[in-house]
Amino acid sequence: MISRNLRHLRLFAAVADLKSLTLTSEKWHISQPAVTQAINKLESEAGGALFERSRHGFFLTPRGEVLLRRVEAAFGLLDSVLGEISPR
């Protein structure tokens, strides 16, 4: 079962978009080790790698592509509702 930690899922989506742990940590104002830990935990829970790592960046595996579609769909629904509850 994949984590119910929304922050980990947002970080996963950010790494998929930015292709970098460092850029994700800078964008979200958290440490790079915290991003690494979140990705590692998600990969452990998903039963395999979500990213292929190379010197050119992080690229989604087929498993990662499936998760990203689900995460984007979920946040597409959640974000509008959360915005109504707590607009910032």
Backbone as CSV, one residue per row, in Angstrom:
resi,resn,N_x,N_y,N_z,CA_x,CA_y,CA_z,C_x,C_y,C_z
1,MET,0.845,-1.189,0.000,0.000,0.000,0.000,0.887,1.248,0.000
2,ILE,0.536,2.185,-0.817,1.307,3.423,-0.925,0.967,4.351,0.237
3,SER,1.967,5.089,0.654,1.861,6.015,1.775,0.646,6.939,1.664
4,ARG,0.095,7.224,2.800,-0.994,8.212,2.841,-0.440,9.603,3.147
5,ASN,0.878,9.709,3.143,1.533,10.974,3.422,1.464,11.847,2.167
6,LEU,0.615,12.849,2.215,0.409,13.708,1.044,1.674,14.465,0.665
7,ARG,2.465,14.822,1.654,3.702,15.546,1.354,4.649,14.669,0.533
8,HIS,4.757,13.394,0.891,5.614,12.490,0.122,5.127,12.379,-1.315
9,LEU,3.821,12.313,-1.475,3.266,12.203,-2.821,3.488,13.480,-3.621
10,ARG,3.389,14.636,-2.972,3.669,15.904,-3.664,5.143,15.982,-4.059
11,LEU,6.018,15.522,-3.167,7.444,15.519,-3.486,7.739,14.577,-4.647
12,PHE,7.091,13.423,-4.657,7.240,12.482,-5.770,6.861,13.166,-7.087
13,ALA,5.725,13.838,-7.112,5.280,14.517,-8.330,6.259,15.619,-8.723
14,ALA,6.815,16.308,-7.745,7.778,17.372,-8.042,9.069,16.802,-8.624
15,VAL,9.562,15.698,-8.068,10.766,15.072,-8.618,10.493,14.607,-10.045
16,ALA,9.318,14.049,-10.287,8.965,13.614,-11.640,8.970,14.805,-12.606
17,ASP,8.506,15.944,-12.150,8.440,17.140,-12.988,9.815,17.773,-13.186
18,LEU,10.556,17.939,-12.091,11.831,18.651,-12.129,13.021,17.751,-12.470
19,LYS,12.829,16.439,-12.341,13.878,15.448,-12.630,15.094,15.589,-11.724
20,SER,14.890,16.164,-10.528,16.021,16.431,-9.637,15.564,16.484,-8.180
21,LEU,16.317,15.791,-7.315,16.051,15.885,-5.882,16.427,17.268,-5.357
22,THR,17.551,17.782,-5.845,18.031,19.082,-5.374,17.068,20.200,-5.744
23,LEU,16.616,20.225,-6.994,15.665,21.260,-7.407,14.353,21.140,-6.647
24,THR,13.919,19.912,-6.393,12.695,19.700,-5.619,12.867,20.223,-4.206
25,SER,14.013,19.934,-3.588,14.232,20.401,-2.217,14.258,21.926,-2.159
26,GLU,14.838,22.554,-3.163,14.872,24.020,-3.195,13.474,24.598,-3.397
27,LYS,12.709,24.007,-4.301,11.358,24.510,-4.581,10.446,24.379,-3.362
28,TRP,10.569,23.256,-2.639,9.687,22.982,-1.504,10.281,23.417,-0.165
29,HIS,11.490,23.985,-0.190,12.130,24.515,1.017,12.291,23.448,2.104
30,ILE,12.754,22.290,1.682,13.094,21.229,2.632,14.442,20.653,2.217
31,SER,15.056,19.899,3.097,16.389,19.384,2.803,16.343,18.307,1.723
32,GLN,17.450,18.203,1.000,17.564,17.166,-0.021,17.472,15.776,0.604
33,PRO,18.087,15.525,1.793,17.907,14.202,2.404,16.443,13.880,2.736
34,ALA,15.647,14.893,3.050,14.225,14.650,3.324,13.496,14.219,2.050
35,VAL,13.854,14.805,0.915,13.259,14.407,-0.363,13.684,12.977,-0.692
36,THR,14.960,12.685,-0.510,15.472,11.333,-0.764,14.751,10.314,0.095
37,GLN,14.580,10.632,1.363,13.896,9.717,2.285,12.446,9.488,1.851
38,ALA,11.765,10.522,1.428,10.376,10.392,0.971,10.290,9.493,-0.254
39,ILE,11.185,9.694,-1.215,11.179,8.878,-2.435,11.511,7.433,-2.098
40,ASN,12.506,7.227,-1.250,12.879,5.865,-0.856,11.728,5.152,-0.158
41,LYS,11.010,5.866,0.692,9.880,5.251,1.391,8.777,4.874,0.401
42,LEU,8.470,5.766,-0.521,7.452,5.457,-1.529,7.867,4.257,-2.383
43,GLU,9.142,4.206,-2.758,9.605,3.076,-3.566,9.511,1.771,-2.787
44,SER,9.815,1.823,-1.514,9.697,0.628,-0.680,8.247,0.164,-0.606
45,GLU,7.341,1.106,-0.416,5.920,0.779,-0.321,5.334,0.345,-1.662
46,ALA,5.902,0.861,-2.755,5.402,0.519,-4.092,5.966,-0.812,-4.591
47,GLY,6.945,-1.331,-3.884,7.511,-2.618,-4.263,8.534,-2.562,-5.380
48,GLY,9.066,-1.393,-5.640,10.093,-1.276,-6.677,10.396,0.165,-7.008
49,ALA,11.347,0.337,-7.895,11.811,1.673,-8.272,10.720,2.467,-8.988
50,LEU,10.612,3.730,-8.615,9.704,4.655,-9.278,10.460,5.524,-10.286
51,PHE,11.774,5.608,-10.090,12.627,6.417,-10.955,13.843,5.622,-11.401
52,GLU,14.285,5.905,-12.606,15.600,5.484,-13.058,16.500,6.681,-12.814
53,ARG,17.583,6.448,-12.105,18.503,7.531,-11.778,19.667,7.521,-12.762
54,SER,20.006,8.708,-13.238,21.177,8.844,-14.104,21.836,10.177,-13.790
55,ARG,22.977,10.397,-14.383,23.648,11.682,-14.151,22.890,12.831,-14.809
56,HIS,21.909,12.491,-15.647,21.097,13.508,-16.307,19.800,13.782,-15.559
57,GLY,19.542,13.031,-14.489,18.349,13.284,-13.703,17.584,12.030,-13.346
58,PHE,16.398,12.251,-12.829,15.496,11.183,-12.401,14.389,11.051,-13.438
59,PHE,14.198,9.834,-13.932,13.197,9.585,-14.956,12.278,8.463,-14.503
60,LEU,10.994,8.644,-14.709,10.008,7.680,-14.227,10.174,6.307,-14.872
61,THR,10.018,5.290,-14.046,9.901,3.925,-14.542,8.432,3.711,-14.910
62,PRO,8.089,2.608,-15.545,6.667,2.343,-15.804,5.832,2.357,-14.514
63,ARG,6.381,1.818,-13.427,5.676,1.850,-12.137,5.476,3.298,-11.681
64,GLY,6.496,4.114,-11.864,6.402,5.520,-11.499,5.385,6.275,-12.338
65,GLU,5.294,5.933,-13.618,4.314,6.587,-14.496,2.885,6.305,-14.046
66,VAL,2.631,5.067,-13.631,1.297,4.710,-13.134,0.987,5.501,-11.867
67,LEU,1.951,5.534,-10.950,1.726,6.261,-9.700,1.517,7.748,-9.965
68,LEU,2.302,8.323,-10.864,2.164,9.754,-11.151,0.771,10.073,-11.683
69,ARG,0.254,9.255,-12.593,-1.109,9.492,-13.104,-2.119,9.481,-11.960
70,ARG,-1.973,8.535,-11.047,-2.902,8.435,-9.919,-2.754,9.617,-8.962
71,VAL,-1.522,10.009,-8.706,-1.265,11.136,-7.801,-1.824,12.425,-8.405
72,GLU,-1.579,12.647,-9.681,-2.096,13.861,-10.329,-3.619,13.882,-10.330
73,ALA,-4.242,12.743,-10.565,-5.708,12.685,-10.530,-6.226,12.971,-9.130
74,ALA,-5.591,12.391,-8.133,-6.024,12.602,-6.745,-5.870,14.061,-6.333
75,PHE,-4.713,14.656,-6.649,-4.519,16.058,-6.279,-5.401,16.985,-7.105
76,GLY,-5.748,16.577,-8.294,-6.699,17.360,-9.081,-8.030,17.494,-8.371
77,LEU,-8.441,16.449,-7.688,-9.683,16.484,-6.912,-9.486,17.156,-5.563
78,LEU,-8.405,16.815,-4.888,-8.170,17.326,-3.534,-7.875,18.821,-3.494
79,ASP,-7.070,19.305,-4.417,-6.623,20.691,-4.339,-7.769,21.693,-4.397
80,SER,-8.756,21.424,-5.215,-9.877,22.367,-5.285,-10.671,22.358,-3.978
81,VAL,-10.853,21.199,-3.399,-11.588,21.094,-2.139,-10.781,21.714,-0.999
82,LEU,-9.487,21.414,-0.959,-8.642,21.977,0.093,-8.568,23.496,-0.013
83,GLY,-8.599,24.006,-1.235,-8.580,25.447,-1.437,-9.829,26.114,-0.882
84,GLU,-10.947,25.431,-0.982,-12.220,25.964,-0.435,-12.203,25.938,1.090
85,ILE,-11.609,24.894,1.651,-11.585,24.738,3.117,-10.624,25.741,3.745
86,SER,-9.453,25.894,3.134,-8.418,26.736,3.719,-7.716,27.540,2.629
87,PRO,-8.367,28.561,2.128,-7.715,29.362,1.073,-6.526,30.123,1.619
88,ARG,-5.404,30.061,0.892,-4.205,30.815,1.294,-3.647,31.502,0.086
